[in-house]
Amino acid sequence: MGPAPAQAAAAAHAAALDLGIDPATLTRTAAGSTSTVFLGSGIAVIVAAPGADLDDVSRRVDLAADLARDARFVRPRWDGARDVGGRVVTAWDLVPVDTGPVDWQSAGAALRALHAVSAGAYRDRHGLADLGSLADVSAGIERARECRRIPASAAVVLRRAVDRLTDEIAPHRRDLVVVHGDLHAPNLIHGRGGAVLCDTDEIGVGPAAYDLGMLLDPLRSAVPRASLGDFVRGYGAPLPPLPVRRSFARVAHLRRTVALLTVPASSAHARFYEAARLGAWQAMDRDWSADLVPVVALPPGRRARLAARRLRPF
């Protein structure tokens, strides 16, 4: 185990002692670019990657605490985050997962509960961004171009996508709700007591179609076709038309693409994914009527073949 993983494990063990549980019960279940997750006796301990900002993470924990009170969201054990051995650590109630058939009606109700909280109050209290605006995406493209993370030809394609999407979503930006902003399957926990949401990293305000478009993305919908009726019954409102959902799904994917361009690609794996994302937007630029193909929607075998070709879309 290298220094960073060992430090994360030590921080998680210290947090467990503070929470009054035996550190020996902790099991590391996931390690990504932003955090390492440990599960134990009724808790989840998340150790942020080195360099995480304590105040920023604490703000996101405070947001989760409010959402746990007002909607169906995971509940933090601590007020804010803590510095434990030089690492930023958060602790959460562990949601017992239901391993049986997914209750999609409960999932719809969980999303509806989020969309029902007061967008104005949450925006004022937590400084939530307007995800229906693409101003941040435009600024991110300029930064990526200025620091030579992308060639000029890629910037042109991404700017055209911003212009098209801005026009498409303009008529649908009037009714703002609190939106999750990153609503894909891993952020929807199917608990024994019903579905709950997790992850506050991208929460903002915007049209409900932002979440519904991403969750029901045409090429990788989290909700099976046969269960869509159950989901809609739980959500309690008609779905926006498919063209509207598709536009907002594209907005979410474009925002993600540009956000990742601000982080240097540190490995061949990261460079492949970056090239594949840019290639998807290049394909969309040629045929805007086609469905966007996120690289994660590709079958693993095809992904591997693309990686072997060392994609250079621009």
Secondary structure, DSSP 4 states (H G I P E B T S, - for coil): --HHHHHHHHHHHHHHHHHTS-GGG-EEEEE-SSEEEEE-SSEEEEEEPTT--HHHHHHHHHHHHHHHHHSSB--BSSSS-EEETTEEEEEEE--PBP-SS--HHHHHHHHHHHHHS-HHHHHHHH---BTT--HHHHHHHHHHHHTTSS-HHHHHHHHHHHHHHHHHHGGG-SS-EEE-S--SGGGEEEETTEEEE---TT-EEE-HHHHHHHHT-TTS-SS-GGGHHHHHHHHTSPPPPHHHHHHHHHHHHHHHHHHHHTS---SHHHHHHHHHHHHHHHHHHH-TTSPP--GGGS-HHHHHHHHHTT----
